[in-house]
Amino acid sequence: MIFHLSLIVVLSLFVSQCHGACAEVDSLTEAVAGEGFLLGCISCKRREEVAARATVDWHFKPLGEEEFRHIFHYDHPSAEILHEDFSNRLEWHGTQNSDIQIGAIYIHNVTFNDTGTYQCILQRTLFLELADEHVTVEKEVELSVVAVANRELTAVIAEIMMYVLIVVLQLWLIVVLVYCYKKISAEHEAREARKALKDQAALLESKDNCDGVQLE
């Protein structure tokens, strides 16, 4: 969960500062009561070279209710909280200019009453040569609030794989060390054997020379 949240924040900052790339990442759907939570909403332009301007509206439908409440409006550079239940608790975490591709907002001090459906509506105007084009993008986030964070399956698997990889690397290192030791030891023994043979040959040659001298 922490990794996924960090990824969204990094992508948000990256897209906000550089319009050359954009990646649509789904928002997380589980918040912890008493903590903060980032509601993600990313809508990438298909043609980056086209100038555009956009506004973002967030709506909220509490669990068990039928109607959405308009809770937040952003029109660069102004942000407006529109519902008293979220007073002083919403903060804009999206693109910091009028050409919005990231419409994320941050909820401070999440409560169990924040459980429900959040709807992000991004209205974009593309400034084309012949005529402006208006595009509306809607995304929904089903948010559940829990008392204690649940570890995601992917995080558990990633942690297990990390430990497995560490063990495998250690075993591989031991095998490499043993192999290198045996190889060095074998080379050393071979070198000593060659040296012994060489010394023995020199000794025999010296003895033959001595015997030849005596015969004369």
N, C-alpha and C positions, 0 to 999 in steps of 0.2 A: 504493500500500500504506500509506504514512504517512497519507494523507488518510482512508482507510477506517478505520484503527486509531484515529485521532483522533475520527472520527465515533462509533465504538462507545463510546469512553471518555466523550465528551460526553453521549451518550444515556444511558449508565449513570448518570452523576452526576445528570442531569436527572430521570430516573425515580426515583432513590433519594430525591431531595429533594422531588419534587412528584408525587403520585399521580394528578394530573389528566390525565396523558398518558403513553402508553407506545408505543414503536415497536419491533417485532421485527426486528432486524438480524442477518443471518447472520454467523457468525464467519469470520475469515480462516483460510486453510488452509495457509499457507506460512510457516515460521519460519526464521530464520537462526541457524546454530550459533554459540554463544557469546553470543548476545543474549537479551533477554527476549521473551516472547510472551504476548498476552492471548487466552485461550480464552473466546470469547463464548457466552453461554447466556441468552436472554431469553424469558420466558413472561409475556405480559400477561394480567391478569385481564379477563374480559369485563364485569364489573360493578364499577366502582371503589368504589362506595359500600358494598360488602359487606366487612366486616372479615375478615381471613384470617391464617393463619400457615403458613409453609412451611419445609421443609428441603431442602438440596441435596446430592446425592452425585455425585461424579465417579468414573468408571471408565476404565481404560486397557487397550487390547489392542494389544500391540506388533506390528509388521509381521511376518507369517509365523506368528503364534500364533493359537490358537482361543479361548482363555479371556480374559475381562476380569479385571483386577485392580482392587480397590477402593482408590483412592488418596487420596480426600479426602471429608470430611464437614463440612457447615456447618449448625449449628443456633444461630441468633442467641442470644447474641453469641459463641459459641465456634466456633472452626475447628480441625479436626484432620486432620493429614497421616497417612495410614494405610499408606503403603508406603515402604520405606527408599530406593528409587530416587529418590524425590522429596523426601527429607528436607531441610528448610530451603530448599526451592526453590519451594514453592507458597504463594501469598498470595491471600487473598480480596479481590476487586475488585467485589463485587456490592452489592446493597441493604444498607444499614446499619441495618436493623430486621427484625423477625420477619415482616413482610408482604413476602416476597421476590418480586420480579419479574425482577431481574437476578441471575443465578447465575454470573457470570464469575469466573474465577480467572487469576492471572498466574503464568507459569512463568519463574523466573530461570535464567539460564545454560543455555539450551537445548542439548541434545546430539543427535547423530544417533540415539541409542537412543530418543529421544522420538518418533520417527516411528511412526505407527500411528493407531488409531481411539480417539477420546475420546468417552465417553458421559456426558451430563449428565442426571441424573434429578431432577426437581423434584417433591416431594410436597407438595401444598397442601391445607389444610383451610379451607373456607369456612364461616364461622359464620352460618348462616341461622336465621330465626326458628323454623321448624318442626323442622328437623334439620340437623346439620352435613353438609356434602358434602365428600367426599375426591376430589381430582383428582390424577392422576399424569401428568406430561409428560416425555417422553424426547426428547432431541436428540443427534445424533452429529456429530462433527467429524473429518474425515479429514485428519490433519496430516502434512505432509511437511517435512523439515528439509533445507535446502540450505546450501552453503558461502557463497554470495553471493546477495544478494537479487535476484530477477528483477523487472524493471519490469512492472507490469500493463499490459495493452493499453489499458485505459480511461485510465490515467495518461498514457501516451504520446499518445493521441488528444487528451486534454485539453490537454497541453502544446503540441501542434501547433496546435490551435484557438486557443490563447492567442496564439501568435506570429502566426497568420493574422489574428486580430482586431486585434492591434497594428498590423500592416502596413496593413490596411484602414482603420483609424481614422486613421493617418498620411496615407494617400492622400486620404481624405475631407477631412481638415483642409487639405491642400494645395489641393484643388479649391475648398473654401470660401474660402480666402484669395485665390486667383486670381480667383474670382467677385466677391468683395468689392472687390478692387483695381480690376478692370475697371469695376465699377459706380460706384465713387467717382471713378475717372478720367473716366468718361463724364459724370457729373454735373458734375465740375469743368470739363470742356470745354464742356458746354452752358451752364454759368453764365458762363464767359468769353465765349462767343459772344453770349449775351444782353447782357452788359455792353458788348461791342464794338458791337453794333447800337444799344444805347441811347446810347453815346457818339457814334456816327456820326449818329444822329438829332438829338442835341443840337447837334452841330457844324453840321449842315445848317440847323437852325432858327436858330442864331446867325448864320449866313451870310446867310440870307434877311432877318433883321432888319437886318443891316448894309446890305444892298443897298437895302432900303426906305428907310432913313434917308438914303442918298446921293441917291436919286431925289428926295426931298423937297427 
